[in-house]
């Protein structure tokens, strides 16, 4: 079964929001590296649900919005040598990064929008 990103308050999952600052000429390279890391390593880790990569239109940011079944699953991934290698490569491309584990507290949709 293919997992898709579901953003719902009270779902009880761990959401990683990692904002990378990057030079515009390196943005596409960072997105490609993060995408490859997800396909090759992250998606097979226990507890992984989904990852979404966003590139800012000014070229200066890449945002990784990833969902894990729990913070414990996310922390276990951090200890995996293959995952650590990919994370080190991403850190080397970025000027800085700011990973945060979050919970979804509220979700809003346009009036009349299907849920």
C-alpha positions as CSV (number, residue, x, y, z in Angstrom):
1,X,0.0,0.0,0.0
2,X,1.3,3.4,-0.9
3,X,1.3,6.0,1.9
4,X,0.3,9.5,1.1
5,X,0.6,12.6,3.2
6,X,-2.4,13.2,5.4
7,X,-2.4,16.3,7.4
8,X,-4.8,15.9,10.3
9,X,-4.9,17.4,13.8
10,X,-4.8,14.8,16.5
11,X,-3.4,12.0,14.3
12,X,-0.6,11.3,16.7
13,X,2.3,11.2,14.3
14,X,5.6,13.0,14.3
15,X,6.0,15.6,11.6
16,X,9.5,16.7,10.6
17,X,9.8,20.2,9.1
18,X,13.4,20.9,8.1
19,X,14.1,24.2,6.4
20,X,17.4,24.3,4.5
21,X,19.0,27.6,3.5
22,X,20.9,27.1,0.3
23,X,22.5,29.2,-2.4
24,X,20.1,29.4,-5.4
25,X,22.6,27.7,-7.7
26,X,22.6,24.7,-5.4
27,X,18.9,24.4,-4.7
28,X,18.1,21.9,-7.5
29,X,21.1,19.8,-6.4
30,X,19.9,19.7,-2.8
31,X,16.3,18.8,-3.9
32,X,17.7,15.9,-6.0
33,X,19.9,14.7,-3.2
34,X,17.0,14.7,-0.6
35,X,14.8,13.0,-3.1
36,X,17.4,10.3,-3.8
37,X,18.0,9.8,-0.1
38,X,14.3,9.4,0.5
39,X,14.0,6.8,-2.3
40,X,17.2,4.9,-1.4
41,X,17.1,5.0,2.4
42,X,14.4,6.8,4.3
43,X,11.3,5.2,2.8
44,X,12.5,1.7,3.9
45,X,13.1,2.8,7.6
46,X,10.5,1.5,10.1
47,X,7.9,4.1,10.8
48,X,8.4,6.3,7.7
49,X,5.1,7.5,6.3
50,X,5.9,10.2,3.7
51,X,8.2,13.0,2.6
52,X,7.5,16.1,0.6
53,X,10.1,18.4,-0.7
54,X,9.4,22.1,-1.4
55,X,11.7,24.5,-3.2
56,X,11.1,28.3,-2.6
57,X,10.6,30.3,-5.7
58,X,13.5,32.6,-4.7
59,X,15.9,29.6,-4.8
60,X,17.1,30.2,-1.2
61,X,15.2,27.5,0.7
62,X,14.3,23.8,0.5
63,X,11.7,22.6,3.0
64,X,11.4,18.9,3.8
65,X,8.0,18.0,5.3
66,X,8.1,14.4,6.4
67,X,5.9,12.3,8.5
68,X,6.9,9.4,10.8
69,X,4.7,7.1,12.8
70,X,6.3,8.4,16.0
71,X,9.2,10.5,17.2
72,X,10.9,7.3,18.3
73,X,10.9,6.0,14.7
74,X,12.4,9.3,13.6
75,X,15.1,9.2,16.2
76,X,15.9,5.6,15.3
77,X,16.4,6.7,11.7
78,X,18.9,9.3,12.9
79,X,21.1,6.5,14.2
80,X,21.1,4.6,10.9
81,X,24.6,4.9,9.2
82,X,23.1,5.1,5.7
83,X,20.6,7.8,6.7
84,X,23.4,9.7,8.5
85,X,25.5,9.7,5.3
86,X,22.7,11.2,3.3
87,X,22.1,13.8,6.0
88,X,25.8,14.8,6.0
89,X,25.7,15.2,2.2
90,X,22.6,17.5,2.5
91,X,24.2,19.5,5.3
92,X,27.3,20.0,3.1
93,X,25.2,21.5,0.3
94,X,23.2,23.7,2.5
95,X,24.3,27.0,4.1
96,X,22.2,26.0,7.2
97,X,19.3,23.8,8.2
98,X,16.7,23.8,11.0
99,X,15.0,20.5,11.6
100,X,12.0,20.5,14.0
101,X,9.6,17.7,15.1
102,X,6.1,19.1,15.1
103,X,2.5,18.1,15.8
104,X,-0.5,19.2,13.7
105,X,-2.6,21.3,15.9
106,X,-5.2,22.7,13.4
107,X,-6.1,22.2,9.7
108,X,-8.2,24.7,7.7
109,X,-9.7,24.4,4.3
110,X,-11.5,26.9,2.0
111,X,-15.2,27.1,2.4
112,X,-16.9,24.4,0.3
113,X,-13.6,22.6,-0.3
114,X,-13.7,18.8,-0.3
115,X,-11.7,17.2,2.6
